[in-house]
């Protein structure tokens, strides 16, 4: 029936949203792991530089690279956050579309009911018209 088809369509949309949410969570976890791996590389590089920092010049190099690593980490985090925001907006847009579709179907149902009632009124005139 039309109602079952609408329910199935809504369930399919819900499943798609759940899959999208899981995908976003996985991508977020992957991004976090990548950042952690990058952080570990920075920590290792920092340790190596500390060992080499016998002269003052090498200490200056270490400080510059430390700052660059922080900047890179910040930029990567901002990119992840921007991507997350973009995906959240996409999910909200899909939810709005789902809501609009539901409202449109409900309006169609109401109009069909009104049309049937109008047909009944025309088919069976009230006692006062006889």
Secondary structure, DSSP 8 states (H G I E B T S, - for coil): -HHHHHHHHHHHHHHHHHHHHHHHHHHHHHHHHHHHHHHHHHHHHHHHHHHHTTSHHHHHHHHHHHHHHHHHHHHHHHHHHHHHHHHHHHHHHHHHHHHHHHHHHHHHHHHHHHHHHHHHHHHS--GGG-
